[in-house]
């Protein structure tokens, strides 16, 4: 990441251009650990007696302006260490749900990385039960239904992922699927073929990060070796016309994160982002926020920023919102209800 990445936090959310209305939307690519804002991080550090490198809130807030990729990773993993007890994960989820609701999110399928927590001694039950406490009544309190997608860390031994799958059974229902994240290059999807087969046997949906830093071949592998139902990111699919044709024919969803793509330099700026070309190619693409506390904004911040940069029309923004519900793992009746809400908001 370049120094420009940290400065995305302001341009993404402040513009002289008129604000765009937030349509009802489903968020399908959101890492709960990536929603940890400086204020909450500092609060949890105090609660748990964790000593951060930053002496006060202002110093920590300034650290969210990154000079390079390593400075992001250093802070990301340092702050993960403040999450130690169920209430920490509940508070983290509550903070996200509050922000998401204000940005038009009505359903969220949220990523969590259990290995990042169990690997530092936090039991799986602490992570899952803490998130469940917030998600259980999220629709009543926030107007946002929420479920979890448990991600495997692709830079860890695939045997760990295989062992994790049966441990998720107590939370089936809360956990709707499995995913694959972390450093992409050098860790092709096929390494996790057995873990995904086990997840399929458990009745879990399957998604995977592919085609962001990694080549289009990783998208092919995620489709063919893992049997995924959605591709997370997938922007480099546009480099392979035969892959684009396959994704279009299958209407297989891609969960795109524009501000994250710029921050991590997979595209040089929003004006060069392939989202509009993906829409024009007939792909079923959605807009999401990835790690919004770090990369410049939540879901509607992403939609508004990329809409201004690419000149997206109201009809295209409506398509993105509709795509998000069509791409979700909601029952058909719930999809229809949300699609009707999008239509009412767009036509109102």
C-alpha positions in Angstrom: 0.0 0.0 0.0 1.2 3.5 -0.8 1.0 6.6 1.4 -2.1 7.6 -0.7 -4.0 4.7 0.9 -4.3 6.2 4.3 -5.6 9.4 2.8 -8.5 7.6 1.4 -10.4 8.0 4.6 -11.2 11.6 3.9 -11.8 11.7 0.1 -14.1 8.6 0.3 -16.5 10.3 2.7 -16.3 14.0 1.9 -17.0 15.6 -1.4 -18.4 18.8 -2.8 -20.6 16.7 -5.1 -24.2 16.2 -3.9 -24.6 13.1 -1.7 -26.2 10.1 -3.2 -29.1 8.4 -1.5 -28.3 5.0 0.1 -30.4 2.2 -1.3 -31.3 -0.9 0.8 -28.3 -3.2 0.2 -26.8 -6.5 1.3 -23.2 -6.5 2.4 -21.4 -9.7 1.3 -17.7 -8.9 1.7 -16.9 -7.5 5.1 -14.3 -8.7 7.6 -15.5 -8.0 11.1 -11.9 -7.6 12.3 -11.5 -4.9 9.7 -14.3 -2.7 11.3 -12.3 -2.0 14.5 -12.3 1.8 14.7 -9.6 3.6 16.7 -12.0 4.6 19.5 -13.2 1.1 20.1 -9.7 -0.3 19.8 -8.5 2.0 22.5 -11.5 1.2 24.7 -10.9 -2.5 24.4 -7.2 -2.2 25.1 -8.0 -0.4 28.3 -10.6 -3.0 29.3 -8.2 -5.9 28.7 -5.0 -4.4 29.9 -3.4 -4.5 26.5 -0.6 -2.1 25.9 -0.7 -0.5 22.5 2.2 1.2 20.8 0.1 4.4 20.7 -0.2 6.3 24.0 -3.6 7.9 23.4 -6.5 8.0 21.0 -5.2 10.8 18.8 -1.9 9.0 18.3 -3.8 5.8 17.4 -6.1 7.6 15.0 -3.1 9.0 13.2 -1.7 5.5 12.8 -4.6 4.6 10.6 -2.9 6.7 7.9 -0.6 4.1 6.4 2.7 4.5 4.7 2.9 1.1 3.2 1.4 -2.4 3.3 3.5 -3.5 6.3 2.4 -0.6 8.4 -1.2 -1.6 7.7 -0.5 -5.2 8.7 1.4 -4.3 11.8 -1.5 -2.2 13.0 -4.2 -4.7 11.9 -2.6 -7.6 13.9 -1.7 -5.4 16.8 -5.3 -4.3 17.2 -6.7 -7.8 16.8 -5.0 -8.5 20.1 -7.4 -6.3 22.0 -10.2 -8.8 21.2 -10.0 -11.2 24.1 -13.4 -11.9 25.6 -17.0 -12.5 24.3 -18.1 -8.9 25.1 -15.2 -7.6 22.9 -16.6 -9.4 19.9 -20.1 -8.4 20.8 -19.1 -4.7 21.0 -17.2 -5.0 17.7 -20.2 -6.4 15.9 -22.6 -3.9 17.5 -20.5 -1.0 16.3 -20.4 -2.4 12.8 -24.2 -3.0 12.7 -24.9 0.5 13.8 -22.8 2.0 11.0 -24.0 -0.5 8.5 -27.7 0.3 9.2 -27.0 4.0 8.7 -25.5 3.2 5.3 -28.5 1.3 3.9 -27.3 -2.2 4.8 -30.3 -4.5 5.5 -28.5 -7.9 5.4 -24.9 -8.8 6.1 -22.9 -12.0 5.5 -19.9 -11.2 7.6 -16.5 -12.8 7.4 -14.6 -13.8 10.6 -11.1 -15.4 10.9 -11.2 -17.8 13.8 -7.6 -18.9 13.2 -6.4 -15.4 13.8 -7.8 -15.6 17.3 -7.4 -19.2 18.3 -3.8 -18.9 17.2 -3.2 -16.4 19.9 -5.0 -18.4 22.6 -8.6 -17.1 22.3 -11.0 -20.0 22.3 -13.3 -20.5 19.3 -16.3 -20.2 21.7 -15.3 -16.7 22.7 -15.2 -15.5 19.1 -18.4 -17.2 18.0 -20.6 -16.7 21.1 -19.5 -13.0 21.3 -20.6 -12.4 17.7 -23.7 -14.5 18.1 -24.8 -12.3 21.0 -24.9 -9.2 18.6 -26.2 -11.0 15.6 -29.0 -12.8 17.3 -31.2 -9.7 17.6 -29.6 -7.5 15.0 -32.7 -7.4 12.8 -35.0 -6.3 15.6 -32.6 -3.7 16.9 -30.8 -2.4 13.8 -33.0 -3.5 10.9 -30.1 -5.6 9.7 -30.1 -9.4 9.5 -26.6 -10.9 9.9 -24.9 -14.2 9.5 -21.3 -15.4 9.5 -19.0 -16.8 6.9 -16.0 -18.4 8.6 -12.8 -17.9 6.6 -9.8 -20.1 6.4 -6.4 -18.3 6.4 -4.8 -19.4 3.1 -1.3 -18.8 4.4 -1.8 -21.4 7.1 -1.7 -25.2 6.8 -4.8 -26.4 5.0 -5.1 -29.2 7.6 -6.1 -26.4 10.1 -9.0 -25.5 7.9 -10.1 -29.1 7.6 -10.0 -29.5 11.3 -12.0 -26.3 11.8 -15.0 -27.4 9.7 -16.6 -29.9 12.2 -16.0 -27.5 15.1 -18.4 -25.1 13.6 -21.5 -27.4 14.0 -22.7 -25.7 17.3 -23.1 -22.5 15.3 -24.8 -23.7 12.2 -27.5 -21.2 11.3 -25.4 -18.4 12.5 -22.6 -19.7 10.3 -24.0 -19.8 6.7 -20.8 -20.6 4.9 -17.0 -20.8 4.6 -14.5 -18.6 2.8 -10.8 -18.2 2.0 -8.8 -15.0 2.7 -5.4 -13.6 3.7 -2.4 -13.3 1.4 -3.5 -14.6 -2.1 -0.4 -14.9 -4.2 1.4 -18.2 -3.7 -1.6 -19.8 -2.0 -3.9 -21.1 -4.8 -7.4 -22.2 -4.0 -6.9 -25.9 -4.8 -4.8 -26.2 -1.6 -8.1 -26.1 0.3 -10.1 -28.5 -1.9 -10.6 -31.0 0.9 -11.6 -28.4 3.4 -14.3 -27.1 1.0 -15.5 -30.6 0.3 -16.0 -31.1 4.1 -17.8 -27.8 4.3 -20.1 -28.8 1.4 -20.8 -32.1 3.2 -21.9 -30.0 6.2 -24.3 -28.1 4.1 -22.4 -24.8 4.2 -22.2 -22.3 1.4 -18.7 -21.7 -0.2 -17.1 -18.5 -1.3 -13.4 -17.5 -1.7 -11.2 -14.5 -2.3 -9.7 -14.8 -5.7 -8.5 -12.6 -8.6 -7.6 -9.6 -6.6 -3.8 -9.9 -6.3 -3.8 -13.3 -7.8 -4.3 -14.1 -11.5 -7.5 -15.1 -13.2 -6.3 -18.7 -12.9 -7.1 -18.5 -9.2 -10.7 -17.7 -10.1 -10.9 -20.7 -12.3 -9.5 -22.8 -9.5 -11.9 -21.4 -7.0 -14.8 -22.4 -9.3 -13.5 -25.8 -10.3 -11.6 -27.1 -7.3 -13.6 -25.5 -4.5 -17.1 -25.3 -6.1 -17.6 -21.7 -4.9 -20.9 -19.9 -5.2 -19.4 -16.4 -5.1 -16.0 -14.9 -5.9 -14.8 -12.3 -3.4 -13.0 -9.5 -5.3 -12.5 -11.2 -8.7 -11.5 -7.9 -10.5 -8.7 -9.6 -12.4 -11.3 -11.8 -14.1 -11.6 -9.1 -16.7 -8.2 -10.1 -18.0 -9.6 -13.4 -19.3 -12.4 -13.1 -21.8 -13.3 -16.8 -21.5 -13.6 -16.4 -17.7 -15.8 -13.3 -18.1 -18.0 -15.3 -20.5 -18.3 -18.2 -17.9 -19.1 -15.8 -15.0 -21.7 -14.0 -17.1 -23.4 -17.1 -18.3 -23.6 -18.5 -14.8 -24.4 -15.1 -13.2 -22.0 -16.1 -10.5 -21.6 -13.1 -8.1 -18.5 -11.1 -7.5 -18.2 -9.1 -4.3 -16.1 -6.0 -5.3 -14.5 -3.6 -2.8 -13.5 -0.4 -4.6 -11.8 1.6 -1.8 -9.9 -1.5 -0.7 -8.7 -2.2 -4.2 -7.3 1.3 -4.4 -5.8 1.2 -0.9 -3.9 -2.0 -1.7 -2.9 -0.8 -5.1 -4.6 -3.5 -7.1 -6.0 -0.5 -9.1 -4.3 2.9 -9.3 -7.3 5.0 -8.5 -11.1 4.8 -8.5 -11.3 6.3 -12.0 -9.4 3.2 -13.3 -11.5 0.7 -11.3 -13.1 -2.0 -13.6 -16.5 -2.0 -11.8 -18.3 -0.2 -14.6 -16.7 -2.4 -17.2 -17.8 -5.4 -15.2 -21.4 -4.1 -15.2 -21.2 -3.4 -18.9 -20.0 -7.0 -19.4 -23.2 -8.3 -17.8 -21.4 -9.7 -14.7 -23.4 -9.9 -11.4 -21.2 -7.6 -9.3 -21.8 -6.1 -5.9 -20.2 -3.3 -3.9 -18.9 -3.9 -0.4 -16.5 -2.4 2.1 -14.0 -5.1 3.0 -12.0 -3.6 6.0 -13.8 -0.2 6.2 -12.1 1.1 9.4 -8.8 0.9 7.5 -9.6 1.5 3.9 -11.7 4.6 3.8 -15.4 3.9 4.3 -18.4 1.7 4.8 -20.7 0.3 2.2 -22.4 3.4 0.9 -19.2 5.4 1.2 -17.8 2.9 -1.4 -20.9 3.1 -3.6 -20.9 6.9 -3.5 -17.2 7.2 -4.2 -17.0 4.8 -7.1 -20.2 6.2 -8.5 -18.7 9.7 -8.7 -15.4 8.4 -10.1 -17.0 6.3 -12.8 -20.1 8.3 -13.5 -22.5 5.4 -12.5 -26.1 6.2 -13.3 -29.0 5.8 -10.9 -30.0 2.7 -12.8 -26.6 1.2 -12.4 -26.7 1.9 -8.6 -30.1 0.2 -8.5 -28.6 -2.8 -10.3 -25.8 -3.0 -7.7 -28.3 -3.0 -4.9 -30.5 -5.6 -6.5 -27.4 -7.7 -7.3 -26.4 -7.7 -3.6 -29.7 -9.4 -2.6 -29.7 -11.8 -5.5 -26.1 -12.8 -4.6 -26.9 -13.3 -0.9 -27.6 -16.7 0.7 -31.0 -15.5 1.9 -34.2 -17.6 1.3 -36.0 -16.6 -1.9 -38.9 -15.0 0.1 -36.5 -12.7 1.9 -34.7 -11.8 -1.4 -38.1 -10.9 -2.9 -38.9 -8.7 0.1 -35.6 -6.8 -0.1 -35.8 -6.4 -3.9 -39.2 -4.8 -3.4 -37.7 -2.4 -0.9 -34.9 -1.5 -3.4 -37.6 -0.8 -6.1 -39.6 1.3 -3.7 -36.5 3.3 -2.7 -35.3 3.7 -6.3 -38.7 4.8 -7.6 -39.6 7.0 -4.7 
